Amino acid sequence: MARSRRELLASLAAGGALVAGCVDDGSSDEPENGDDTDEPDDQPDTAGVDDLPREGYPGTCPEYETDRVICYEAVVGSDDGDAVGVENVPAILEPASRSLAPDETIEFVLSNQSDVALSTNFYNWRLDKQVNGKWYHVAPFEINEPLMSVPAGKSHTWSVQIDNSAIEGGEMVPRASGTDDLTLAGVGGGRYAFRARGWFEDHEDDFAFAAMYDYDADPLELTTTTLVGETNFEGETLVAESAGDGQANQAYVLERVEESGGNRVITEQLVRNPHRRDAVALAQQYDADRVRLDGYTADSYVRDPLGAFQYQGQQYELTKQGED
């Protein structure tokens, strides 16, 4: 989970390093000062934060763990109710388009309309998907944590594109990270919200700035990874031998259960967990109530692989059967 403003300031005061989780996107872990933020061609007139409404305008955007949410749709009036007006918010995240097609790129511009700096972290963007009226966190789950800023009257732009070619061939979903050009995998068609986060100089409130868009594409297909090798049934249990290097001898068992009590997950979340992804995909493919993955390893990238969860109306529980 990304740190709150208060936790971030406490770490800075203690001289602590602000890097959480490893990313492998070629970006530097060195803190950036925001000097290279994008400058709009026509800079807006700045206004004092104290002169602008301080309440949030969440609209139908997701709920975030912040003090205030400013949702683009609520500000410009595409949600039910009157428009707040762009001129009445201290900062706004504006999408270049309301929809995205495969092979296209969509830009999100965070504009600081106040007369003070907006402290932020350009790595700390977030993507959520709406399914049946509920929002689900898709990416990222680990971020670098340098302190950055958008100066008064300036802006920062994220360019986002979707590329599912790797996972369609059985590859793992790459870690999503970056500060400007983002390529995301494991994303199917549907409604999404992109979010930035920050706080204004000398002000305590932690803000989320969000905008929604529709990804006009086919649903994401659940397939196994290249970790799956030979499969066979041992009684009622479908056993999948790992196609890896043979260095691990851990076994993971997935069982269909009557009641799990676990959280519902969507396909975009499931594919980011190779253990759950392979086990559920095999259970569906072979109509198996019990699947054992042999020779898998405990990867630090795997986020909460064990325990109960619900997927597409079925309840499952994943347990570990042995380890070195």
N, C-alpha and C positions, 0 to 999 in steps of 0.2 A: 504494500500500500504506500502511495506517495505520502511524504511527510506534510503536516500542516505548516502554516506560516510560523506558528509559535515554536514548533519543534525545529524548524529550519533555523530560526533566529537563535535558539538555544545552542544548536550545534555550531553555528558561526561564532557565537560568543566564547564557546569552549575551544575554538580552534580546530574543530573536528573536520575530517574530510567528508565530502558529500557525494559519495558514489555508492549507489545501491544496485547490486546485481551487475553482472558482466554483460556487455553488449559486444557484438562482433560485426559492426557495420562499417568499420574503418574510421569511425569518428574518434576524436580525441577525448580523453577523459579530463583534460585540463579545463578549469572553469573559464567560461566566456563572459565578456563584459557587455555584450549586446551592441557594440559599436557598429556592427555590420547589419543592423536591422534595416529592413527595406524602408525606403522613403517614398511616400506616395507622391505622384506628380503634382497634385493639388493638396497641400497640407490643410487640414481643417482648422478652423479657429478653435483654440483651446479654451476650456472653461474650468473654473475651480471645482474640484470634487465636492466641496462643501455646498456649492450652489446647485448641485444636481441631486435628483432623488437618490437616496441611499438604499431604498428597499430593493428587493429582488423582483425579477420578472420571469419566473420559471416557465410559464406557458405549459406546453406538453412535453418539454424536454425531460430527460431523466433527472432523478434526484441524485445530487452529488453531496459528498461530505464536506460542504463548504458553508459559510455563513450566508452567502447570497448567490443566486443564479440569475444570469441575464441571458435569456433565450432569444435568439435572433427572430424567430417567428413571432414571439410575443411583442417584440419591439416594433417590427414593421407591420404587424396586424394581420398575419395570415392565419393566426389562431382565432378562436371565437373571442369576441370582445373587441374593444377599441385598441388601436395601436398606441403604444407608449411614445413612439417617436424617437428616431435615432439621435436627435439633438438632446434628448433628455437622459441619456445614459453616459457614464464616464468612459466606457470602453465597450466595444462590440466586436464579436466574431462574425464576419460576413462570408457566406459561401459564394463562389463565383457562379454557381448554378444550383438549382434545386434537384437535379438528377444527374446520374453518372451512368454511362454505358461501358461495357467491356472495351478495353484498349483506350479509354479516355482518361483524362486527368482532371481532377477538381481541386481548386484552390480555396483555402480558408485564410482570410486576412483578419488578423487581430489588430484593431486600430485603437490607440490610446487617445481619447478625445479630451482628456483632462489637462490641467496645467502642471501636473506632477508626474514623476516616473511611475510606471507600472512594473513592480518587481514580479518576476516570473521564472519559469524554466521551460525553454523551448522543447526539451525532451518530454516534458510532462503534458503531452497531449493524450487524449483518450478516445476510444471508439466503442460505442454501445450499439446494440441492435434491438429493435422493437419486434416482439413476437406476441401476437394475441394480446396486445395492449400492455405488455410488460417489457421492461428494458433489461438487457443482459450485457454485462461487461465482456467485450471481445479482446481488446488489446490496448496497450501493452500491460504486462504484469510486473516487469522490472524496468527501471529507468536509471540513467545517470542523473545526478542531482546537483549540478552547478547552479549558482545563483546568477540569473540574467535579468535583463530589464528591457522594457520598451519605453523610450523617452517620451515626454509629453509631445503630442502632435505627430508621433511616428507610428509605424506599424511593423508587423512581422507576418510572413506568409508561409504556410505549409502547403505543399503540392502533393496530392494523394492519388495513387493509381493502384489498381487491383491486378494481381498476376497469380493465378491459381495453377499455372502449368506444372510447377514442381510437385505439388501435393497430388495432382491428378496422376502423376507417374509413381506415386508411392513415397515421395520424399517427406521428411518431417516439415512441419510448418516453421519457416525461419523466424527467428526472434525479430520482432518489429521494433525498430529504434531509429532515431534521427531527429534533426531539428528543423528541417525544411523540406527536402525531397523524400517522400515516404512511399515505399512499395509494400503493399500488404498482400499476404496470401491467406488462404483459408477463409474467404469471405464470399458468401452467396448472396443472391438477390434479396432485396427487402429494404426496409427503412432503417436508417442509421443516424446517429448523432455523433458529431465530432466536437470535442471539448478542449478548451485551453483553461489556464488557471493562473491566478495572481492576486496581488494586493497593492494598494496605492501607498505611496510614500506618506509616512506619518499617520496612516489610518490602519485600524485594527482588523477590519473585516476582510475575510478571505473570499474571493469571488471565483465563480466558474462562469465561463463564457462559452455558450454552446450554439450549434446550428445543426439542423436536420437536413437530410437529403435522401433520395431514393436511389438505390443501386438497381438498375434495370438489367437483371441477369437471371439465369437459371438458378434454382436452389443448389446449395452446396451438396455434393454427393459424398456420403460416408464410405470411404474405401480403406483397406488395410495399408500399412506401411511396408517398406522393403524389409523390415525386421522379420516378417512372417515367412517361414520356410515350409517344411513338410508338415502336413496336417493329417490326423487320423483320429478315429474314435477309440477310446478305452472305456468300454461300457457306455454309460450315458454322458461321459465327458469328452468334449472335443479338445484334443491336445494339439497345440501349435508349437513346433520347435523353432527356436530363433535361428534366423539365417545370418546372425552376427559372427563375430570372430571366435566364439566359444569360450571366452574368458569369464563369462558370468554364468552362475548356475541357480539363480533365483527363479522361483515360480510364482506366478500371479494367477489367482482363480477368480473368475467372474461368474456370479450366479444370478439367475432371475429369481426374484423373491416376490412374495405376496405384498408385503409392505416394507418399504425401506426407510421412510421418514427423511430421505435425503432431498437435497435441492434439485429442482429441475435444471437441466442443462440443454443447450441448443447445439446444433451441429458445429457451429463456428467455435464453440468452446470445447466440444469433445475432440475435435481434430487436433487441438493444441496439446493434448495429453496422449502420447503414443500408446501407453498401456491401455487406457480406456478405449481409445480409438480402435486398436486392433481387436481387443476382446469383444466389443460390441459389434463391430463390423463382421467378425466371424460368427458371432451368435446369430446375427440376422441372416447371413449368407447360408449357414447350415441348419438354421432353425434349432439351435442348441440351447438348452437351458443352463448348461455349465460349460465353461471354456477355461482351459488352463494354458497359460503362456509359459513355456519352459525356456530357460536360458536367457532370460531378460535381465537387464541391469537396472540398478536404482540410479537414475540420471537426475542430477540436480536441476535439470531443466523441467522435469516432470512436476507439475504443480498439483498438489493434493491428489495423487493418483488413487489412494486407498479410500475405502468407506462406501457409503450408500449414496445413490443418486437416481434421478428419474430422467428417462430419455424417450421421447415419442410415445408417451403413455405407458411405457414399461418401467418397472422398478428393478434396479440392479444393486449388487454389492460386490466390491472388489477387495480381495484380501491377498496378503503375501504369504506364501506357503513355505518358504525356506530362503536362507541366505548364507553367504560365506561365514 
